[in-house]
Amino acid sequence: MLDFGLLFVAGICNFLLGLLGFRLSTRRVQQSQKAHYEWAFIIIGLVGLASIVWSGYRSVNVQDGIADGIRLIEAKLGITTLTNNRNTTKQQLGGFYVEGEKLANDGPSSREPEEYKKYQGAVADWRQRTVAWLSQNMAPTAAAKFLDW
């Protein structure tokens, strides 16, 4: 809520700066009033700048706090999510993809039944290894989704 308030203040400051600029550009101002307008510009501009900078600083802190909170929850539950193993997971999934692509593109080397059975065995082995890895390292629902595909 504080972030919203800060951005709201910054927006009002920008509006007031525009309004003062419009007012100064459309009417003649006495020298004594000119100093008041200059100080108003300076004060409103500084308040707007401070609120924008503070809001940005708060946003970064909130994002860091969320990441720290996730790490604390994982530590208390004794689990690791993809955030810790993201590169390893990406590499493993990429390996399964490349292997499956190679199986799909190559096919059996000949039309003989024996070669075709060998090819079917290789596909079944790849499928079984992929499903087992998905169930163990990601979630059973990921393995089920893979089997549906």
N, C-alpha and C positions, 0 to 999 in steps of 0.2 A: 504494500500500500504506500509505503514511503517513496518508492521509485515512481509510482504514478503521480504522487503529489509533487515530486521534484520536476518531473516532465511537464506537469500542468503549470507550475510556476514559470518554467522556462518558456512555455508557450504564451502565457500572459505577458511576460516581459517582452517577447518579440512583438506581440500585438501592440503593446504600449509604445515601443520604440517606433513602430510604423505609424501609429497614430500621432505621436509627437512630431515625427518627421513630416507628415502630411500637414499638420497644423502650422509648423514653422514655414513650410514652403508655400502656403496659401495666404498668409496674412503677414502684415508688417508687425514687427515686434520692437518694442522700445529696448534701449540698451540695458536698462535695469532688469527687464524680464528675460533678456537673452541669457544672462548668467544663470537664472533659475532653470531655464530649459536645458542649458548645457549640463548643469549638475544633475538634472533629472535623467538625461541621456546616460550620463556616466553611471549613476547609481542603478538604474534599471538594467543597463547593459551588464554591469558586474554581477548583479543578482541572477540574471539569466545565465551568464557564463558559469557562475558557481554552481547553479542547480544542474546544468547539463553535465559538468565535469563530475560532480558528486554522484549523479545518477549513473554515469558510466562506471565509476569506481565501485558503486554498490552492485551493479550488474555482474561485474567480474567476481566480486566476493561471493555473491549468491551462487554463481556457477561453480566456483571452487568448493563452496560449502556442500553443494549437492553431490559432487564427486567424492568428497571426504565422507559424507554420510553413507553413500553406497559402499565405499570401502569398509566402513565400520560395520555395517549390516552384514556384509559378506564375511568379515572376520568373526563376528559373533555367531553366525550360522555355520561357519566352517565350509563355505562353498566358494567356488570360483566361477565367475561368469565369463562370457566371451571377452569382457574388457581386459582380463588378465591374459587370456590365451588367444587373442584375436589373430595375431600373425600366424601362429601354429595352426589354428583352425582354418584360416584362409588357405594356407599352403596345403593342408590335408584335403580340403574340399576341392581345391584346384587340381590336385593329383587325381582324385576320383573322377573329376570332370574330363581331364585329358585322357585318362585310361578308358573311360566310357566312350568318349568321342572316337578314339582309335579303334575300339571294338566295333562301333557302329559303322565306321567308314571302311574298315578293312574287310570285314566279313570273312567267311570261310575261304581258304585258299583254292579249293576246288568244289565241284558239285557232288563229290562222292559222299555217301552217307556217313562214312567214318570221319571224314573231315568236318562235316556238318555237326556231328555229335560232339566232336572236340571243341568246335566253336561254341556250341550251346553250353558246354561245360565251363568254358572260360567266361561266358556272359553270366551264368548262374553264380560262379565263384565271385566275380566282381560285384554282382548285385548283393550277395550274402555279406561280403566284407563291408560294403558301403552301408548297408542297413545296420549291421552290428556296430559299426563305428558311430553312426548317427544316434542309435539308441543309447550308446554308452557315453558319448561325449557331448551330445546336444540335448535331445529329448526324445522320448518314445514317439511323440507326435510328429517330430521331424522325420523319423523313420517311416511312420505310417503314411505321411504325405508323399514321401519318396516312392513308396510301394504303390500308391494310388496313381502316380504319374506313369 
